[in-house]
Amino acid sequence: MNEDKINSVLIPTINNILKKMCILLKLLDPVVEKIRLLKNLQLNDEDGIFEKISTIFGDIAVESST
């Protein structure tokens, strides 16, 4: 691949992909934070409430997929 093609096609394409990845990471940050919070709740769940909620949502997901 010659240098002109690298400068005109490849570098802008890579730059565009990196920008989109940064946007995606910014969008995923709140989701990751919520997952961390849920995992922390699950670790501190002495009454089994988190497991009950997970079971309810699991049942809803199964019903909606059928």
C-alpha positions as CSV (number, residue, x, y, z in Angstrom):
1,M,0.0,0.0,0.0
2,N,1.5,3.3,-1.0
3,E,1.9,6.3,1.4
4,D,-0.8,8.4,-0.3
5,K,-3.4,5.7,0.2
6,I,-2.4,5.2,3.8
7,N,-2.7,9.0,4.5
8,S,-6.0,9.4,2.5
9,V,-7.9,6.2,3.5
10,L,-6.4,4.2,6.2
11,I,-5.6,6.8,8.8
12,P,-9.0,8.6,8.6
13,T,-10.7,5.2,8.8
14,I,-8.7,4.2,11.9
15,N,-9.4,7.7,13.4
16,N,-13.1,7.3,12.8
17,I,-13.2,3.8,14.4
18,L,-11.3,5.2,17.5
19,K,-13.8,8.1,17.8
20,K,-16.7,5.6,17.7
21,M,-15.0,3.4,20.3
22,C,-14.6,6.3,22.6
23,I,-18.3,7.2,22.3
24,L,-19.2,3.6,22.9
25,L,-17.1,3.5,26.1
26,K,-18.6,6.7,27.3
27,L,-22.1,5.3,26.8
28,L,-21.2,2.0,28.5
29,D,-19.7,3.7,31.6
30,P,-23.0,4.1,33.4
31,V,-24.0,0.5,32.5
32,V,-20.7,-0.8,34.0
33,E,-21.3,1.4,37.1
34,K,-24.8,-0.1,37.6
35,I,-23.4,-3.7,37.1
36,R,-20.8,-3.0,39.8
37,L,-23.5,-1.7,42.1
38,L,-25.6,-4.8,41.5
39,K,-22.7,-7.1,42.1
40,N,-21.9,-5.2,45.4
41,L,-25.6,-5.6,46.4
42,Q,-25.4,-9.3,45.6
43,L,-22.3,-9.8,47.7
44,N,-24.0,-8.0,50.6
45,D,-27.3,-9.7,50.2
46,E,-28.0,-11.6,53.4
47,D,-31.8,-12.1,52.9
48,G,-31.6,-13.5,49.4
49,I,-33.6,-10.6,48.0
50,F,-31.2,-10.1,45.0
51,E,-31.6,-13.8,44.1
52,K,-35.4,-13.5,44.3
53,I,-35.4,-10.4,42.1
54,S,-33.1,-12.2,39.6
55,T,-35.4,-15.2,39.5
56,I,-38.5,-12.9,38.8
57,F,-36.7,-11.1,36.0
58,G,-35.4,-14.5,34.6
59,D,-39.0,-15.8,34.6
60,I,-40.2,-12.7,32.8
61,A,-37.4,-13.0,30.2
62,V,-38.3,-16.7,29.6
63,E,-42.0,-15.9,29.2
64,S,-41.4,-13.0,26.8
65,S,-39.1,-15.2,24.6
66,T,-41.8,-17.9,24.1
